[in-house]
């Protein structure tokens, strides 16, 4: 009886929230349109996630105006940094991302309620409560997965790109022309796309050092931070860019080798868990099982 009352209260609460969002969406006069628009005034790129593309119109209709009311600067800076490092800056802005969190925080609960009503699966109440933080964190999980994929790609490409830059500058090209040559040949590469943004920033008037620091900030891994710091120092002191790039390439490869050694050592330690709990018991059963059976059979006689 108590569970039924709790479910009814939760259903009424969800109904009230739904009615509020629907009424606010239908009665809003879009006075915050300028606040919610993109700084460039252009439409965002289509997301690589079909789920985001599907939910974006619903977010704009129901939760975007509520997302704009969240003014916590630290929270918004963290969201902006996550979007930037995940490579989603051309797909989502901060308000849309918060709107997605609000939408899915309620949407996961609604989906469970729909399944429970349609199929009578008897979903417990604690799962409804758990669905709210899961839905709230869903966009974060997607962005962090994208950031991890980008960082893996950059770590794999950075030594090769550094060698190409060194060879190009040794062949007589200046640093900007060398980057342009690599960008032209590196279509579809995360690092190539980021270098193209560096060139675009320089053409728009940014200093070379600021454009390179923006690259390090967008990728946010120690390798690119060190790479950019060395290039900026060499540019400021007038050192040979080609020699600096060669030294940096060797350093990056050494760091990758050390990281691979650490990963191998960690993998060998992780292998002890299935070895102790699964493989060794099976070996003991095969080796000592017949002995135990014969002993028990002999004792029974």
C-alpha positions, 0 to 999 in steps of 0.5 A: 500500500505504501509503495502504491502511494509513493508511486502515485505521489511520484506520478503526480509530481512528474505530471506537475513538472511536465505541465509546468515545462509545457506551459512555460514553453507555450507561453514564453515570448522568447525575450532571451533569444539573443542570450541563447543565440550563438555568438557568431549568429550562425547555426551550429553544426549537426552533431555526430550523435543522433540522440542529440540531434533528435533531442535538440528541438525538444530542448529548444522548446522545453528546457533551453529557457530554464537553462539560461536561468542557471547563472552559476559562473563556476558551473558554466565555466566547467561546462564550457571547458568540457564542451571545448575539450570534447570538440563540441564547440561547433555543435553545442553551446553552454545553454544547449548543454545545460538544456540537455542535462535538464531534458534528460534528467526528466526524460529518463524518468518519463521513459521508465514511467512509460515502460512501467505503464505500457508493459507492467514490468514493475520497475521499483521506485528506487530506479526512478530516483536513480534515473534523475542523476543518470539523465542529468549526467548523460550529456557529460558522459557523452562529452567525456567519451568524445574528449577521451577519443580526441586525446587518444587520436592526438597522442597517436598523431602528435609525433608524426606531425611533429616530424613532418613539421621539422622536415618541412621547416628544414626544407625551407618552409616557414612555420605557418606554411609548414602547418598549412601543408600538413593541414592540407594532407591531414583530412579527418585527423583531430590534430589536423583540424585543430591546426586548421583552427590555429591557422584560422585564428592567425589569419583573423589577427591572433598572435601566433603564441595565442593561437598555439596556446588556444590549441593546447587549451582545446586538447588539454593533454600534457603532450600538447601543453609541453609542445606548445610551450616549447614552440612559444619559447623558441619563437620568442627567443629566436631559436631554430624551430626545426631543431626544437621540433626534432627534440620535441618529437624525440621527447614525445616518443620517449614519453609514449614509450614510458606510458606504454611500459606503465600500461603493460605493467598495470595490465600484468597486475590486472591479469592476476585477478582472473588468474587467481579467481578463475584459472587457478580454481579450474586447474585445481579441479582438473588436477586434484578432482580425480584424486579427490573422487578416488579418495572418496570412493575408496573411503566409501568402500 
